[in-house]
Amino acid sequence: MTNKPNGVLYTGVTNDISRRAYEHREGLYKGFTKQYGCKRLVYYEFYDDISHAIQREKNIKHWSRAWKVRLFIGSNPEWADLYEILAH
């Protein structure tokens, strides 16, 4: 999640990406994404095993911002909001 192209970045894990992205977009819960206005879903990955998803989240959080930006731009160079794809 981000607030704008090249803006604040948030990485998280969930078992329901559509629901969680909606919660962030609507600011339903206090926390980082609400504080910084992270409402745009710009990257996601799916995993069948939650332990793999959690490990990937930890890895991504550990990497530099430049690495994360390259990862996101590799699949979404326009920083488009991918929530619209999930919602349909």
Wavefront OBJ file of the C-alpha trace (Angstrom):
o trace
v 0.000 0.000 0.000
v 1.109 3.544 -0.645
v -0.298 7.043 -0.423
v 0.982 8.142 -3.869
v 3.533 7.107 -6.492
v 6.944 6.970 -4.810
v 5.248 7.807 -1.499
v 5.086 6.084 1.856
v 5.192 2.274 1.604
v 3.345 -0.243 3.771
v 3.786 -4.001 3.625
v 1.460 -6.429 5.357
v 0.042 -9.937 5.214
v -3.607 -11.024 5.184
v -5.793 -13.991 4.323
v -8.239 -11.755 2.395
v -6.535 -9.120 0.241
v -9.760 -7.541 -1.045
v -11.159 -7.049 2.449
v -7.880 -5.763 3.865
v -7.273 -3.334 1.006
v -10.815 -2.018 1.489
v -10.167 -1.514 5.218
v -7.010 0.467 4.430
v -8.742 2.537 1.726
v -11.570 3.460 4.065
v -9.300 4.115 7.064
v -11.350 1.774 9.228
v -8.591 1.120 11.777
v -6.072 3.333 13.502
v -2.494 2.649 12.554
v 0.253 3.314 10.047
v -1.843 3.209 6.884
v -4.491 5.542 8.277
v -1.900 7.949 9.684
v -0.043 8.203 6.367
v -3.043 7.880 4.039
v -1.898 4.627 2.412
v -4.967 3.800 0.347
v -3.471 2.659 -2.956
v -2.718 -1.055 -3.450
v 0.247 -1.147 -5.841
v 1.650 -4.653 -5.366
v 0.578 -8.008 -3.997
v 1.592 -11.655 -4.018
v -0.467 -14.761 -3.264
v 0.769 -17.738 -1.243
v -0.924 -21.031 -0.456
v 1.022 -21.383 2.788
v 0.660 -18.618 5.388
v 4.143 -19.294 6.780
v 5.620 -18.524 3.351
v 3.581 -15.325 3.149
v 4.759 -14.201 6.581
v 8.383 -14.933 5.704
v 8.066 -12.996 2.443
v 6.557 -10.033 4.329
v 9.503 -10.068 6.759
v 11.975 -10.225 3.877
v 10.356 -7.331 2.034
v 10.277 -5.211 5.203
v 13.985 -5.903 5.684
v 15.014 -4.817 2.175
v 15.862 -1.237 1.259
v 13.279 1.184 -0.046
v 15.051 1.265 -3.429
v 14.727 -2.531 -3.719
v 11.014 -2.383 -2.850
v 10.384 0.377 -5.396
v 12.122 -1.678 -8.113
v 9.978 -4.687 -7.180
v 6.754 -2.695 -7.400
v 7.698 -0.877 -10.609
v 8.636 -4.209 -12.199
v 5.001 -5.281 -12.149
v 3.221 -1.927 -11.874
v 5.277 0.870 -13.483
v 2.362 3.325 -13.353
v 1.774 2.769 -9.611
v -1.855 2.013 -10.565
v -4.284 1.175 -7.787
v -4.729 -2.589 -8.134
v -7.679 -2.656 -5.760
v -10.007 -2.073 -8.696
v -8.780 -5.335 -10.262
v -9.438 -7.255 -7.042
v -12.870 -5.733 -6.519
v -14.219 -7.158 -9.797
l 1 2 3 4 5 6 7 8 9 10 11 12 13 14 15 16 17 18 19 20 21 22 23 24 25 26 27 28 29 30 31 32 33 34 35 36 37 38 39 40 41 42 43 44 45 46 47 48 49 50 51 52 53 54 55 56 57 58 59 60 61 62 63 64 65 66 67 68 69 70 71 72 73 74 75 76 77 78 79 80 81 82 83 84 85 86 87 88
